[in-house]
Amino acid sequence: MIIDGKSVISFCSNDYLGLANHDDVKNAFIEGIKTYGAGSGAAHLVNGHSNAHHALEEELAEFTGYPRALLFSTGYMANLGLVQALVGKGDTVLEDRLNHASLIDGGLLSGARFQRYTHNDAEQLEQKLETAKGETLVLTDGVFSMDGDIANIHALAQSCKQHSAWLMVDDAHGFGVLGEHGKGCLEHFQLSQNDVPIYMATLGKAIGTSGAFIAGSEALIETLIQKARPYIYTTATPPAVAEATRASLNLVKTKPALRDHLNSNIHYFRDCAKQSGIELTESQTAIQPIILGDEKLALTMSEALLDKGLLVTAIRPPTVPKGTARLRITLSAAHSRSQIDQLIDALTKP
């Protein structure tokens, strides 16, 4: 990146596969603009839904193994729309305590009885499911955005089945990178739509473009089309973005070497950090936080890294709990070994 005229290496982007700058994706975007123009012109339900959007939804459904998929302009809107459409007063929403803000806000704004369970604690969720009222919706991140750990989806799915609760997984940071074919957390755990009836993922991270989608049954998608207000009352993303996303999705399907390179970079970083005495969490994903605790220390270290040409964002409360301020390092297939070496060197030598 270029910041104030200075070239820096970014270690805080969610572009995990480096696809945002892939030639195939950029060319598809350009051709999409030539065909459709720069914007969609209206909401999906008016005249903003193009052949490009329709094709992308079909391809996402096929890739994830669900009957249908529905595009949203952002992941935040997808989560708000989903919760508001499915539950309300008299119902129950149960969430992991470290869920993304969009899931938390969706639960709070739904009007349903809202409770959180201890992070990744399936046993506590089970206890709360036993006393849940009305329709019950369980929401969890797939990969937790600030810690990089993966939800115990298998255990969550079992509990939800036993109590006839919906389970929705927000796989923003897993889609495209986890699993043998990049299909995300469900493939990672060898689960299906029967285990997780509602699947959401964003397209602005590993896919490298913009927007989000929800995948599920015919009945779910038709319900969202009729009831999810952030879908109904928002201008559709430009068709050119859909075309770029189709090209990116094709690369995820056909270029497993990208995921292999990302995983190699993750292992290399963790090995180098261990040898250098850098304390990391147990995260095995591209998100590698260094927990510092003190907010001022996190800011000071972030600024020192920037002086050395490395962009690593300091994350502080309220984004993370008090006492857990951190450097949030994210790795990409676009990183070289020499760039990772430069980061390790900067972290260990004041």
Residue pairs with C-beta under 8 A, 6 or more apart in sequence:
1 7
1 8
1 9
1 10
1 311
2 8
3 306
3 311
6 309
7 309
8 306
8 309
8 310
8 311
9 309
9 310
9 311
9 335
9 339
9 342
9 343
10 311
11 310
11 311
11 312
11 329
11 330
11 331
11 335
11 343
12 311
12 312
12 313
12 328
12 329
12 330
13 330
13 332
14 173
14 204
14 205
14 206
14 330
15 21
15 205
15 206
15 208
15 332
15 334
16 173
16 176
16 177
16 205
16 206
16 262
16 286
16 330
16 331
16 332
16 333
17 176
17 177
17 206
17 207
17 208
17 251
17 252
17 258
17 259
17 262
17 332
17 333
17 334
18 208
18 258
18 332
18 333
18 334
19 25
19 206
19 207
19 208
19 209
19 248
19 251
19 252
19 258
20 208
20 209
21 208
21 334
22 208
22 247
22 248
22 251
24 247
24 248
24 250
24 251
25 208
25 209
25 244
25 247
25 248
25 251
26 244
27 247
28 243
28 244
28 246
28 247
28 248
29 209
29 240
29 241
29 243
29 244
29 247
30 240
31 243
32 52
32 238
32 239
32 240
32 241
32 242
32 243
32 244
33 238
33 240
35 239
35 240
35 243
36 50
36 52
36 238
36 239
36 240
36 243
37 238
37 239
37 240
38 238
38 240
39 235
39 238
40 48
40 49
40 50
40 53
40 235
40 236
40 237
40 238
40 239
41 47
41 48
41 235
42 48
42 235
42 236
43 232
43 233
43 234
43 235
43 236
44 53
44 71
44 231
44 232
44 236
45 225
45 232
48 235
48 236
49 236
50 236
50 239
50 242
51 239
52 239
52 240
52 242
52 243
52 246
53 71
53 236
53 237
53 239
53 242
55 242
55 246
56 71
56 242
56 245
56 246
56 249
57 68
57 69
57 70
57 71
57 213
58 69
59 246
59 249
60 69
60 213
60 215
60 249
61 67
61 68
61 69
61 215
63 183
63 249
63 252
63 253
64 183
64 184
64 186
64 199
64 201
64 215
65 183
65 186
65 192
65 193
66 193
66 199
66 215
66 216
66 217
67 193
67 216
67 217
67 218
67 221
68 215
68 216
68 217
68 218
68 220
68 221
69 213
69 214
69 215
69 221
70 213
70 214
70 215
70 221
70 224
70 225
70 231
71 211
71 212
71 213
71 236
71 237
71 242
72 78
72 81
72 211
72 212
72 213
72 214
72 228
72 230
72 231
72 234
73 211
73 212
73 230
73 234
73 235
73 236
73 237
74 202
74 210
74 211
74 212
75 102
75 170
75 172
75 200
75 201
75 202
75 204
75 212
76 101
76 102
76 105
77 212
77 230
77 231
77 234
78 102
78 200
78 202
78 212
78 213
78 214
78 230
79 100
79 102
79 103
79 105
79 106
79 139
79 170
79 200
80 102
80 105
80 106
80 109
80 230
81 224
81 228
81 229
81 230
81 231
82 106
82 168
82 198
82 200
82 214
82 224
82 228
83 93
83 103
83 106
83 107
83 109
83 110
83 112
83 137
83 139
84 106
84 109
84 110
84 227
84 228
84 229
84 230
85 223
85 224
85 227
85 228
85 229
86 135
86 137
86 166
86 223
87 93
87 110
87 111
87 112
87 134
87 135
87 137
88 110
88 111
88 112
89 111
89 112
90 112
90 113
90 133
90 134
91 110
91 112
91 113
91 133
91 134
91 135
91 136
91 137
92 112
92 113
92 114
92 115
92 132
92 133
92 134
92 135
92 136
92 137
93 106
93 107
93 110
93 112
93 113
93 114
93 115
93 136
93 137
93 138
93 139
94 115
94 116
94 117
94 125
94 128
94 129
94 132
94 136
94 137
94 138
94 139
94 165
95 103
95 104
95 107
95 114
95 115
95 116
95 117
95 138
95 139
95 140
96 116
96 117
96 119
96 120
96 139
96 140
96 141
96 144
96 151
97 116
97 117
97 118
97 119
98 119
98 141
98 144
98 146
98 147
99 116
99 139
99 140
99 141
99 144
99 170
100 141
100 145
100 170
100 172
102 170
103 139
103 140
103 141
103 170
106 139
107 114
107 139
108 114
112 134
112 137
113 132
113 133
113 134
115 128
117 124
117 125
117 128
118 124
119 144
120 149
120 151
120 152
122 152
122 155
122 156
122 158
122 159
125 138
125 156
125 159
126 159
126 162
129 136
129 138
129 159
129 160
129 162
129 163
129 165
130 163
132 163
132 165
135 166
136 163
136 164
136 165
136 166
137 165
137 166
137 168
138 156
138 159
138 160
138 165
138 166
138 167
138 168
139 168
139 170
140 151
140 153
140 156
140 167
140 168
140 169
140 170
141 151
141 169
141 170
141 172
141 173
142 150
142 151
142 153
142 169
142 170
142 171
142 172
142 173
142 174
142 175
142 178
142 184
142 185
143 149
143 150
143 151
143 171
143 172
143 173
143 174
143 178
143 185
143 285
143 287
144 150
144 151
144 173
144 287
145 172
145 173
145 287
146 287
146 289
146 315
146 319
146 320
146 326
146 328
147 281
147 283
147 287
147 289
148 173
148 281
148 283
148 284
148 285
148 286
148 287
148 288
148 289
149 281
149 282
149 283
149 285
150 174
150 178
150 185
150 188
150 284
150 285
151 169
151 185
153 167
153 169
153 185
153 186
153 189
153 191
153 195
153 196
154 189
154 191
154 195
156 167
157 167
157 191
157 195
157 196
159 165
160 166
160 167
161 195
166 197
166 198
167 195
167 196
167 197
167 198
168 196
168 197
168 198
168 199
168 200
169 185
169 186
169 196
169 198
169 199
169 200
170 200
170 201
171 178
171 184
171 185
171 186
171 199
171 200
171 201
172 200
172 201
172 202
172 205
172 212
173 205
173 206
173 285
173 286
173 287
174 184
174 185
174 188
174 201
174 285
175 182
175 183
175 184
175 201
175 202
175 205
175 206
175 207
176 182
176 184
176 201
176 205
176 206
176 207
176 252
177 184
177 206
177 259
177 262
177 285
177 286
178 184
178 185
178 187
178 188
178 285
179 185
179 186
179 187
179 188
180 187
181 187
181 252
181 253
181 256
182 206
182 252
182 253
182 256
182 259
184 199
184 201
185 191
186 192
186 195
186 196
186 199
193 199
193 215
193 216
193 217
197 216
197 217
197 220
198 214
198 215
198 216
198 220
199 214
199 215
199 216
200 212
200 213
200 214
200 215
201 212
201 213
201 215
202 211
202 212
203 209
203 210
203 211
203 212
203 213
203 245
203 248
204 210
204 211
204 212
206 252
207 245
207 248
207 249
207 252
208 248
209 241
209 244
209 245
209 248
210 237
210 241
210 245
211 237
211 241
211 242
211 245
214 220
214 221
214 224
224 231
225 231
225 232
226 232
251 258
252 258
258 333
259 333
261 333
262 286
262 331
262 332
262 333
265 331
265 332
265 333
265 335
265 337
265 340
266 284
266 285
266 286
266 288
266 331
268 337
268 340
269 288
269 329
269 331
269 340
269 343
269 344
270 280
270 288
272 340
272 341
272 344
273 280
273 288
273 344
273 347
274 280
276 344
276 347
276 348
277 348
278 290
278 344
278 347
278 348
279 290
279 291
280 288
280 289
280 290
281 288
281 289
281 291
283 289
286 330
286 331
286 332
287 328
287 329
287 330
288 329
288 330
288 331
289 315
289 326
289 327
289 328
289 329
290 326
290 327
290 329
290 347
291 324
291 325
291 326
292 298
292 301
292 325
292 326
292 327
293 323
293 324
293 325
294 325
295 314
295 316
295 317
295 325
297 325
298 314
298 315
298 316
298 325
298 326
298 327
299 314
299 316
301 312
301 314
301 327
302 312
302 313
302 314
302 327
304 346
304 350
305 311
305 312
305 327
305 343
305 346
305 347
306 312
308 342
308 346
309 342
310 342
310 343
310 346
312 327
312 328
312 329
312 343
313 327
313 328
314 325
314 326
314 327
314 328
315 325
315 326
315 327
315 328
316 325
317 324
317 325
320 326
329 343
331 340
